[in-house]
Each structure stands twice: as structure tokens, then as C-alpha cells.
């Protein structure tokens, strides 16, 4: 009951934030979708990272480390940390400046469309459709997290708890829009890092100290290696054990190809709408330097602690979680076993925080992609702000329903769902974002080819090429990102160069005019 009480208190605070900002959010679509470009440096940094990390930071990443050791989880974390830094360093200021120059764009599809001065909104439509597809998948991963969290804690059926989580997130997002989402994400970023730190500190003490944890990890073949990976000995997907000790097969090498494939996660940042929108929404370009420092510190600490939680969990409860799906509950297991119920409730709110901070961003951006960029941008160009916002809310509801259908399988692995959607955004938008900001010769035809080619290649590589194994077993983001980049360059050079007006605009943005 104390755990439930703590989580109800937390949920009430989040709803309260939505109510506080509801009046301002409903002034116009600019306020609702981008907060009127009024975010401060702390809110910009923390909300960007909280909305990005989602429930996989507290469940997916520790689960990977618990199941097969640190290699996969650690190299993913390293790639993400490096990607975070360079995204803030080279993209943030230029995008903030360009989004204003490009017709005061308030959504990512609108920025791309305005950047290339298109009359027929092909770029806008393609971008909006890919956002709808991949954010629906992303939202589903968040609902899986909600369902697993509540069903594990309270013993209620998974599907019922997933639906309850979806309704809560939907109501909250409908109320407050982007500003409420960003402010609550700031709070949730604090909750997430505190929850991670509390659990890892208490777990380390309980396990007998850092040396005892490392000694146990090294006793498992391949578990505590950067270039090797533990292989749980399983029967029908369930890990075998003898006398309370888990069994492992011979470890496998984690070679150079695997390292490159895993660290490629960092490329995804250049195409993440939920992060890129924060760059556009900050009140001053000059404050982005401070935001970058805040963001990278938060990311490095959070990722390192999340990976280590999996190692701590394997030390304290070696046979408690015996499938790869169950392994994603290691953070919940440690919290409920090691902490007093009330404190455990607030720590559990960390998972809820991670889920809410991501799902509200995903739903809002997907809804804006349809209502602002497809409904108003293509079908009803004279639509009023009120009509756009009403369509946005209807779209929110429909996306949430589709996401619930996708999330209905309780055996879904959060890390797997997130990795696919992450690749989709990274390959669809990452290359064209970089080329649109830094290569003047990029044209509309190149943008279309790059987005369609990158997004399509994610599906082709994931479903057809990667199953071949061997050298083809590479995370789909890397080949799709490269393919998209090649298409942008080749098609841009083979087609008409941008107009003098577009080139002049590019030069002004570059010069900071």
C-alpha cells in the first residue's frame, strides 16, 4: 500500500503540472507544440534527456547487463554519451537559428519543408508520416514499461495495467502540451537520476561493497568484459541453475564489428525529434552551451549507473530473473527488496517518470506531425489554431490506441522495441538534419531520397539482411544512416542546385545573421 500511495502522489503532482500550464498551452499552436520558445537552459537540457531515455534506461539497459554482462550495455551507453555530446555541440545552435530563419518552424517536418522552400509539401509529408510510424512504436515501448511496472508491483494483469498507464499519459499530454511536458520532464529527470543512484548505492552496500560485486561479475565467464559476452545456459528460454547458482555456456567474443554496431546508437541522436525540438524551443541560443554541459553530465551518470545496476542485481539475486524478458525487472526487484516500502514507491516513480517523460513527448510530436504538417500543411491550409489543436487531440487518442495494440504482448522486450524505433529516427532524420545544416548544396530532391531511403533501409536491414547473420548482423541504424547519407549527396549533385534565395538563407544562418 505504501508503494502504491507514493506512486499516486507522484502521478498527482504530474497531473497538477499539466493543469497549471493548460491555460497557456491552449493559447495557440505555437505555445502548445513548442512552448513559445521559452525554455531555460536547465529545463531544456534535463527535459531533452529525460524524454529521450524513456523506461529503457531503468529497465531495458539494466536488463541487458543482468542477462549477458556489461559489453552490450556498456558499448551502447558509450555510443549514446558520445552522440549526446556531439549533438549538443554541433547541431543545437545551428538548428535553433535555422528553425527561426526557416519561417519560424515549430515542428521538425515544418523545418525541413521550409528549409528547402518547397511549394508542394512532399518533404513535410514524408517526415510527418515517418514520425507517426516510429513514434507509435516508441509509445508502445513506454506502455510496455507501464504494464510491466504495475503488474510486477501489484500483481494485476499486464494488459489492464498497460491500459491504465496509457490513459494516464494521454490525459496528462492532452492537458498541458509541450511546456507542461518539458517542465514535468525536468522534474522527472531529477527523479530518474536520484532513483538510479539510491538503488545502486544501497545495492552495493548490501552486496558487500564494490570489490565483492566486481569479483562476482568476473567469476561469470564473459560477464565483466568489454570484448566478451556471457551466454546464459537456457532451456526453453529459461536459464538453468544448480544449487542456487546460474549456469552459463562458453562466452562469445564481442569483436570490433559488434562494438561498431553497438556504439552506432550514438548516431541516432542527430535524428531524434524529441531532443531536436528542445534545441528549437530554448529561449536563447547563447544558453545552449550551459544546457550541453548539464545534459552530458546527466547522461554519463545515468547511463553508467543503469549498466551497473544490472551487475549489482546479478550479484544479489543471481537466479531470481531467469528469462531475458524477466531480466528487465531487475531495477524493480532491487528497489522492492532493498528499500522501505514508501521509499521504494518513490524510487518506482523513477520508472514511471522515465516512461511519462518519453511517452508524452512521443505522443505530442506525432500528433503535431499530423495536425500541423499534414492536416493544416496539406489538406486545410486555412485551418485555424483551434481546429489544428482539436485534430491534434483526436490524433493523440488514435496513436495511443494503436500503441496499446502493439504493446498488448507482455513478452515484448523493451530494449528491442526501442532499438528499432531509435534506428528509424536516426536513419530517417539524422543524415538530412546534418546535411541541411552544414552542406549548402543539399537540395529538396536529396532530402526526399535521403529520408525515404534511410527509413526504408531500416526495415529492409532489420527484417531481411540482419537475419543472415555473420558480417550482416549489424545494428540496422548504421547501414541505414550510411545509405541515407550517400543518397543525399548523390541525388543532390545529380539534380538542380538550390535557388539563390535558399543559398543566401544558408549563408546568413552560418554567419549568425
Residue pairs with C-beta under 8 A, 6 or more apart in sequence:
1 341
2 340
2 341
2 342
2 344
2 345
3 153
3 336
3 341
3 342
3 344
3 345
3 348
4 153
4 154
4 345
5 342
5 345
6 342
6 343
6 344
6 345
6 346
6 348
6 349
7 345
7 348
7 349
7 352
10 191
10 346
10 349
10 352
10 353
11 168
11 352
13 187
14 172
14 184
14 187
14 188
14 356
15 171
15 172
15 175
17 176
17 180
17 183
17 184
17 187
18 171
18 172
18 173
18 175
18 176
18 180
18 184
19 175
19 176
20 176
20 180
21 175
21 176
21 177
21 179
21 180
21 183
22 175
22 176
22 177
22 180
24 31
24 179
25 31
25 32
25 175
25 176
25 177
25 178
25 179
25 180
26 32
26 177
26 389
28 385
29 106
29 368
29 372
29 385
29 388
29 389
29 392
30 36
30 104
30 106
31 177
31 178
31 179
32 177
32 178
32 389
32 392
33 106
33 107
33 177
33 178
33 364
33 368
33 372
33 392
34 106
34 107
34 178
34 277
34 280
34 281
35 177
35 178
35 179
35 182
35 281
36 179
37 280
37 281
37 282
37 283
38 179
38 281
38 283
39 47
39 182
39 278
39 281
39 282
39 283
40 282
40 283
40 287
41 282
41 287
41 288
41 290
41 291
41 294
42 186
42 291
42 294
43 182
43 183
43 185
43 186
44 182
44 278
44 279
44 281
44 282
44 287
44 288
44 291
45 278
45 290
45 291
45 292
45 294
45 295
45 298
46 185
46 186
46 189
46 190
46 294
46 295
46 298
47 181
47 182
47 183
47 185
47 186
47 189
47 278
47 357
48 274
48 275
48 278
48 279
48 291
48 295
49 84
49 189
49 275
49 295
49 298
49 299
49 302
50 185
50 186
50 188
50 189
50 192
50 353
50 354
50 357
50 358
51 181
51 185
51 274
51 275
51 278
51 357
51 358
51 360
51 361
52 269
52 272
52 274
52 275
52 358
53 192
53 302
53 354
53 357
53 358
54 138
54 141
54 142
54 145
54 354
54 355
54 357
54 358
54 359
54 418
55 141
55 142
55 144
55 145
55 146
55 149
55 351
55 354
55 355
55 358
55 414
56 141
56 145
56 354
56 414
56 415
56 418
57 192
57 196
57 302
57 303
57 306
57 354
58 192
58 195
58 196
58 306
58 331
58 350
58 351
58 354
59 145
59 148
59 149
59 328
59 329
59 330
59 331
59 332
59 351
59 414
60 328
60 413
60 414
60 415
60 418
61 73
61 76
61 77
61 303
61 306
61 307
61 310
61 415
62 73
62 306
62 307
62 309
62 310
62 313
62 328
62 330
62 331
63 310
63 324
63 327
63 328
63 329
63 330
63 413
63 414
63 415
64 72
64 73
64 76
64 310
64 327
64 415
65 72
65 73
65 74
65 306
65 307
65 308
65 309
65 310
65 311
65 314
66 310
66 311
66 313
66 314
66 321
66 327
66 330
67 232
67 310
67 321
67 324
67 327
68 223
68 229
68 230
68 231
68 232
69 217
69 220
69 222
69 223
69 224
69 225
69 228
69 229
69 230
70 217
70 223
70 224
70 225
70 226
70 307
70 310
70 311
71 222
71 225
71 226
71 227
71 228
71 229
71 254
71 258
72 229
72 254
72 262
73 306
73 307
73 310
74 226
74 307
75 226
75 254
75 258
75 259
75 262
75 263
76 262
76 263
76 265
77 303
77 304
77 306
77 307
78 263
78 266
79 262
79 263
79 264
79 265
79 266
79 267
80 265
80 266
80 269
80 299
80 303
81 266
81 296
81 299
81 300
81 303
82 263
82 266
83 265
83 266
83 267
83 268
83 269
83 270
84 266
84 269
84 295
84 296
84 299
85 292
85 296
86 266
86 269
87 269
87 270
87 272
87 275
88 288
88 291
88 292
88 295
88 296
89 292
90 438
91 270
91 276
91 279
91 433
91 434
91 437
92 279
92 288
92 291
92 292
93 279
93 285
93 288
94 437
94 438
94 509
94 510
95 111
95 276
95 279
95 280
95 433
95 437
96 279
96 280
96 282
96 285
96 288
97 285
97 509
97 512
98 111
98 115
98 436
98 437
98 509
99 105
99 106
99 111
99 279
99 280
101 505
101 508
101 509
102 110
102 111
102 114
102 115
102 505
103 110
103 114
105 111
105 113
105 114
105 280
106 280
106 368
106 372
107 277
107 365
107 368
107 369
107 372
107 373
108 127
108 131
108 273
108 276
108 277
108 365
108 369
108 429
109 123
109 124
109 125
109 127
109 128
109 131
109 369
109 372
109 373
109 377
110 124
110 372
110 373
110 377
111 280
112 123
112 124
112 127
112 432
112 436
112 447
113 121
113 123
113 124
113 127
113 373
113 377
115 436
115 447
115 502
116 123
116 436
116 443
116 444
116 447
116 498
116 502
117 499
117 501
117 502
118 124
118 444
121 373
121 377
121 378
122 444
122 448
123 444
123 447
123 448
123 451
124 373
124 374
124 377
124 378
125 373
125 374
125 377
125 378
126 448
126 451
126 452
127 369
127 373
127 428
127 429
127 451
128 369
128 370
128 373
128 374
128 377
129 369
129 374
130 424
130 425
130 428
130 429
130 451
130 455
131 273
131 365
131 366
131 369
132 366
132 369
132 370
132 399
133 424
134 421
134 424
134 425
134 428
135 273
135 362
135 363
135 365
135 366
135 369
135 399
135 421
136 366
136 399
136 402
136 403
136 406
137 403
137 406
137 417
137 420
137 421
137 424
138 358
138 359
138 362
138 417
138 418
138 421
139 359
139 362
139 363
139 366
139 399
139 400
139 403
140 403
140 404
140 406
140 407
140 412
140 417
141 407
141 412
141 414
141 417
141 418
141 421
142 165
142 169
142 355
142 356
142 358
142 359
142 362
142 403
143 162
143 165
143 166
143 169
143 359
143 403
143 404
143 407
144 162
144 407
144 410
144 412
144 414
144 417
145 165
145 351
145 354
145 355
145 414
146 161
146 162
146 164
146 165
146 166
146 168
146 169
146 352
146 355
147 158
147 159
147 161
147 162
147 165
147 407
147 410
148 158
148 328
148 329
148 332
148 410
148 414
149 161
149 165
149 332
149 348
149 351
149 352
149 355
150 156
150 161
150 162
150 164
150 165
151 157
151 158
151 161
151 410
152 329
152 332
153 332
153 336
153 348
154 161
158 410
159 408
159 410
162 404
162 407
162 408
162 410
163 404
165 355
166 400
166 403
166 404
166 407
168 356
169 355
169 356
169 359
169 360
169 363
169 400
170 363
170 396
170 397
170 400
172 180
172 184
172 356
172 360
173 181
173 359
173 360
173 363
173 364
173 396
174 393
174 396
176 184
177 364
178 277
178 281
178 364
181 357
181 360
181 361
181 364
182 278
182 281
184 356
184 357
184 360
185 357
185 360
185 361
187 353
188 353
188 354
188 356
188 357
189 298
189 353
189 357
191 346
191 349
191 350
191 353
192 302
192 350
192 353
192 354
192 357
193 298
193 301
193 302
193 305
194 350
195 335
195 346
195 347
195 348
195 349
195 350
195 351
195 353
196 302
196 305
196 306
196 309
196 350
197 301
197 305
198 339
198 343
198 347
199 309
199 331
199 334
199 335
199 338
199 339
199 347
200 305
200 308
200 309
200 312
202 334
202 338
202 339
203 309
203 312
203 313
203 316
203 334
203 338
204 210
204 213
204 312
206 316
206 338
207 213
207 216
207 312
207 315
207 316
212 315
213 311
213 312
213 315
214 224
216 314
216 315
217 223
217 224
217 311
217 314
217 315
218 224
220 230
220 246
220 248
220 314
221 228
221 230
221 248
221 250
221 251
222 228
222 229
222 230
222 231
222 248
222 251
222 252
223 230
223 248
223 251
223 311
223 314
224 311
225 251
225 254
226 254
227 253
227 254
227 255
227 259
228 251
228 252
228 253
228 254
229 251
229 252
229 253
229 254
230 248
230 251
231 248
231 249
231 250
231 251
231 252
232 239
232 246
232 247
232 248
232 249
233 239
233 240
233 246
233 247
233 248
233 249
234 240
234 323
237 323
237 324
238 322
238 323
239 246
239 247
239 319
239 322
239 323
240 246
240 247
241 247
241 318
241 319
241 322
244 318
244 319
245 318
245 319
246 314
246 318
246 319
246 322
257 471
257 473
257 474
260 474
260 478
261 473
261 474
261 475
261 478
262 475
264 474
264 475
264 477
264 478
264 481
265 419
265 422
265 475
265 477
267 426
267 430
267 477
267 478
267 481
268 422
268 423
268 425
268 426
268 430
268 477
269 275
269 426
269 430
270 426
270 429
270 430
270 431
270 433
270 434
271 425
271 426
271 427
271 428
271 429
271 430
271 431
271 433
272 422
272 425
272 426
272 429
273 365
273 425
273 429
274 358
274 361
274 362
274 365
276 429
276 433
277 365
279 288
282 288
282 291
309 330
309 331
309 334
310 327
310 330
312 334
313 320
313 321
313 330
313 331
313 333
313 334
316 334
316 337
317 330
317 333
317 334
317 337
320 333
321 327
321 329
321 330
321 333
324 413
325 411
325 412
325 413
328 413
328 414
328 415
331 351
332 348
332 351
335 344
335 347
335 348
336 344
336 348
339 347
363 396
363 399
363 400
364 396
366 395
366 396
366 399
367 392
367 393
367 395
367 396
367 399
368 392
370 391
370 392
370 395
371 388
371 389
371 391
371 392
371 395
372 388
372 392
375 383
375 388
375 391
376 383
376 387
376 388
380 387
383 391
419 475
420 458
420 462
420 476
422 477
423 458
423 462
423 475
423 476
423 477
423 480
424 455
424 458
426 477
426 480
426 481
427 454
427 455
427 457
427 458
427 476
427 477
427 480
427 481
427 483
427 484
428 451
428 454
428 455
428 458
428 484
429 451
430 454
430 481
430 484
431 450
431 454
431 481
431 484
431 485
431 488
432 442
432 446
432 447
432 450
432 451
432 454
432 484
432 488
435 442
435 446
435 447
435 450
435 485
435 488
435 489
435 492
436 442
436 447
439 492
440 498
440 503
440 506
440 507
441 492
441 493
441 497
441 498
442 488
442 492
442 498
443 491
443 492
443 495
443 496
443 497
443 498
444 498
445 491
445 492
445 495
445 496
446 487
446 488
446 489
446 490
446 491
446 492
446 495
447 488
448 491
449 487
449 488
449 490
449 491
450 484
450 485
450 487
450 488
450 491
451 484
453 483
453 484
453 487
454 480
454 481
454 483
454 484
454 487
455 480
457 476
457 479
457 480
457 483
457 484
458 476
458 477
458 480
461 474
461 476
461 479
461 480
462 476
465 472
465 479
466 472
466 473
466 474
466 476
497 503
498 506
